[in-house]
């Protein structure tokens, strides 16, 4: 599975570590930047992944910035994107089970590399639970159609 991955300078180090981890899990991470620790604007890189997930070019994406908050705001501006900030295992699991999250957001200055890998692993292997959660996502999809004309 191809997974779009990007970061700003605050998430660069963690993004680099996660690329190797994703490969070890059999995924194909597509690095959309940034490519060093020089200061950049997080929206420029969050957009690159969120657009591709929104259009269906990537099934999933991972975004990393200092806290994860900025990337969350950017990614959730795109129709069909359900970007979830998860800096713990419980949030990671429920973001998939309840919200069918398709972009995982991490805070590179909030979680360590070991925990981040576990969060990613849980996020990748946890299926969407469907049931009552499907009804809730349908309400979000209706809102997107209303607001974005999709």
Buried (B, 14 or more C-beta within 10 A) or exposed (E): EBBBBBBBBBBBBBBBBBBEBBEEBEBEBBBBBBEEBEEBEBBBBBBBBBBBBBEEEBEBBBBBBBBBBBBBBBBBBBBBBBBBBBBEBEBBBBBBBBBBBBBBBBBBBBBEBEBBBBBBBBBBEBEBBEEEBEEEBEEEBEEBEEEEEE
